[in-house]
Amino acid sequence: MEASKEAFLREFGEHYGYPNGPKTIDEIRATEFKRLDGLVYLDHAGATMYSELQMEAIFKDFTTNVYGNPHSQTDTSSSTSDIVREARQQVLDYCKASPKDYSCIFTSGATAALKLVGEAFPWSRQSCFTYTMENHNSVLGIREYALDQGAAAFAIDVEETVRHGVSNGTAASMKVLQHQVQRRNEASSLEEPTGEAYNLFAFPSECNFSGLRFSLDLVRIIKEDPARILEGSPFCNGRWMVLIDAAKGSATEPPDLSLYPADFVVMSFYKLFGYPTGLGVLIARNDASRLLKKTYFSGGTVATSIADIDFVRRRKSVEELFEDGTISFLSIASVHHGFKILNSLTVSAISRHTASLSWYVRKKLLGLRHENGASVCTLYGDSKALFHYFGPTVSFNLKRSDGSWCGYREVEKLASLSGIQLRTGCFCNPGACAKYLGLSHLDLRSNFEAGHVCWDDHDIIHGKPTGAVRVSFGYMSTFEDAKKFIDFMTSSFVALPNWIESGHQLMQGSESRLAAASFYLKSITVYPIKSCAGFNVESWPLSSTAGLLHDREWVLTSLSGEILTQKKVPEMCFISTFIDLDKGILFVESPRCQVRLPINFSTDSCNGGSEQIKLNDQRYEVQSYKNEVNIWFSNAVGRPCTLFRCFSSNHNFCLNNIKSASMGREVQSMLNFSNEAQFLLISEESVSDLSHRVSTKDVQKGACGAASQISPMRFRPNIVVSGGEPYAEDGWKNLKIGNKYFTSLGGCNRCQMINIVHDEAGLLQKSNEPLATLASYRRMKGKIFFGILLKYERSEPERRDGDLWLQVGQDVHPNIS
């Protein structure tokens, strides 16, 4: 056993790994989660993993028993009703809720349960919806129902709680900040709230952003003495009801409703044991559920109704009243197998096991330091609290040694290359995100106006992070998962080689070698259709405005207008292309199509009309093609699509020069459907060096078989040059090929598309290479550079004599004055 694990077990051995359980953690992983071999999954707050034995038991159950629609009296229906009844009881038992006091209502998930409460709650103009700032958007959405009914709404910040185990002790140490009251109907604010109005207070048992657990003493305080929390508020006199969002917290610490009698609790099963998805519950106190006002009725919710007059009588049972239509009875039948796993391990053991891992990661992250002593990680939540105040979740952001922030998308991208799956963003918790990141209302509005929305790549705006990185643990997580994550963080963000400086030293120390180097044009490749295969030529004309003639002049889109690329449709690499300039024809072939398709440059195969499409925030005027052309391409990529040809596009873009991340310049140019520039240049020597590095890494890992040489075509270059030192092109400001002049626009930021390759058998293969290796020495400010982007500078003599051709073998002269 390695020293790091021995040290971990000395500190956490009595909590880690289920020492008193039916299986150890190592046995659980070896027998029930074989599919996780080689993968570190750290997004259990988003969705935990289902056990392979769990799924085998479900499959055996479904193939052995017959379950019918429970809205019947048949034997199979009765069997289903029994299973549903048992599942309801298991849910109540999980939260220690007596069926005398509580009912279990099945929904499509925790969000649907929250929506049900919001829709049916007895709002009035004297009512109030109060919620903690740390709440999921699905809870904040209840505010819409309250405000629409004239009720008030406001958020509170629970700034500090110290859990002493008794309500009086907790209340004395609680600090609460009230935010402004929101109303949509100002007239209603003149009406003094009465003691008859119903109010709702919502909070999570565990914050899904920070992992901080809220004291469940809030339930009794709000219900019995709301003035202690809402001091000075006119709403203290109303009848307060409490909702707990336990979607995140219930996996390791479900609320004990025998001690904390909340009115409503919501959960989703995929957060507990991975499967089923699309199924959740609303656990409702029976006296509270009778106050809910349901408008819609459906099959299963009525005792009787008459079709042609206004007559309906609803069922009395709480579950039957609120479960519209046929419940998802097969999903409900599978719940038993999930609870069987949790009960065999026990929730308390799961909580201790996952807490040991999250505390270990939290402590290690806090200890990371740059060489200058600066802290690497900023953790969110009260880092001074004992670890049992937190659920098994750690959220943080990273800083470079100069104090600038690392974007969370950079972390996510590099983690994925290392086989680590984690979560980034705000996790649908805008209040916690703004609170912990220090984002004001002005910041949030400004970020939105700058184009930032949920799930996009705008991770740093105006020097501030817009979200965070989150890792979270489940009952099957291991020390090895946590250790690999910490090792990744250390190697990627603490001990990062400064490849830019070494590149400059190479250029500055080798002027004589640069002068003596004999660079030449090794190959030219044209890619007529964006993301499809290109073809090599010995010579090719330059367009007067947009790079190589006909390069990226065509594009495929989905029927909804989305641009298709190999990132989402890797089969596009099998579409081969060739252009006969003399005939003015583009030929395309695919192994999925029997005929070779000729596309004439004339308008014969076009519809004749023009329209506009959008790519990279730029609008292009395009022409479409006849139906038979679109059918051919649809068959080639295996999905309906449409071919378009570019007429024109004005494209302004600013690219960072590879020497300095802060150095950029505006360049106006004409582009077809290229992402960033007219040309991409790759050096043959740089590719060879990269291949060697990948091969060396494979040997160190003990990989079997001969190392495969990486082809320059992996990077889809237009121009491959040869004859110099590896990465010499990084320092080129401009260059001359033959008698043509080009300006370097800086390095090309690479993505995972370069990790897709098709083998000789015509099969697609995906791996982490070569991007993972490039990330280890070619990363700067969150970008991974390889190759340079060029812009053609047409000279006056060329305009006169019309010499617009590039030729393989031509000399390449960099940095021409």
Number of C-alpha atoms within 10 A of each C-alpha: 5 6 8 10 14 12 11 15 16 9 13 18 16 15 20 23 27 21 14 11 12 11 15 16 19 15 12 19 19 13 13 17 16 12 12 12 9 11 13 21 23 23 20 27 26 17 20 24 20 19 23 15 15 22 18 12 15 21 12 11 15 14 9 9 11 12 19 18 18 21 15 12 12 12 13 16 17 17 18 24 21 14 21 23 14 16 20 23 17 18 22 19 14 19 17 18 25 14 14 8 15 24 24 25 20 29 24 17 20 27 22 20 26 25 16 18 23 22 17 16 21 18 25 20 23 24 27 31 28 25 24 24 26 29 25 24 14 17 25 22 14 22 21 15 18 26 21 15 18 21 25 27 24 18 22 18 17 17 11 13 18 15 17 11 10 9 15 11 13 18 19 11 14 17 13 17 15 18 14 10 14 17 20 16 14 11 10 16 17 9 10 11 20 15 14 12 19 23 26 27 22 25 25 27 26 29 26 29 31 26 25 25 19 22 21 21 18 23 25 16 17 21 19 12 15 20 16 16 20 17 13 9 12 14 25 21 17 20 19 24 18 22 23 24 27 24 29 29 27 22 26 25 19 21 22 16 24 12 13 15 21 26 24 26 28 28 29 30 28 24 26 28 26 18 24 21 15 15 23 25 25 28 28 25 23 18 11 16 21 12 12 17 14 14 7 8 18 13 13 20 22 16 13 12 13 9 7 6 7 7 9 13 12 15 16 12 12 18 20 19 19 23 18 17 13 13 19 15 19 17 17 21 22 21 27 19 19 22 20 14 16 19 13 12 18 15 19 14 23 23 20 21 29 26 26 26 27 24 20 19 22 21 13 16 21 15 11 18 18 17 10 8 9 14 19 24 22 16 20 21 20 14 14 6 11 9 18 15 20 23 30 33 29 24 22 23 21 23 18 17 17 9 11 13 19 21 26 26 22 18 22 19 19 23 19 17 19 17 16 21 19 22 22 22 24 22 21 16 21 21 21 24 23 19 14 17 19 13 18 11 10 9 16 15 12 14 18 12 10 12 9 18 12 14 14 10 14 19 21 17 14 10 11 16 21 26 27 27 22 28 26 28 26 27 27 23 24 19 23 12 18 22 17 15 22 18 10 18 21 18 12 18 20 18 12 15 15 13 14 17 11 11 18 15 11 17 20 12 11 14 11 10 12 18 10 10 15 13 20 19 20 20 22 22 21 24 26 28 26 22 25 24 20 25 14 14 14 12 14 18 15 19 17 16 16 24 25 25 19 21 24 25 22 22 22 25 16 14 11 9 12 13 19 20 18 15 15 10 13 20 19 23 19 19 20 19 21 19 21 10 13 6 9 13 16 18 16 22 19 21 12 15 16 10 11 14 18 17 18 16 15 9 13 11 16 20 12 11 10 14 11 12 16 12 12 11 8 12 14 21 15 20 19 21 19 14 13 11 18 18 15 24 24 19 14 21 21 13 12 17 24 23 23 23 24 21 15 16 17 12 18 13 13 14 20 17 21 24 17 12 14 10 12 15 11 11 14 12 17 19 24 27 27 21 11 20 25 23 23 23 22 27 27 21 19 21 23 16 15 20 20 16 15 22 18 14 13 15 14 9 9 9 12 8 8 9 14 10 13 18 12 18 16 14 19 21 22 24 23 23 24 21 16 19 19 18 21 18 25 22 21 20 18 20 21 18 20 17 18 18 19 20 17 26 27 27 24 23 19 17 14 17 18 19 18 19 16 14 9 7 6 10 10 14 11 13 13 16 17 19 23 21 16 17 22 16 16 19 21 18 14 17 17 21 21 28 23 25 24 26 22 24 15 17 11 9 10 13 11 8 8 10 13 17 15 22 17 19 17 16 19 22 20 22 15 11 6
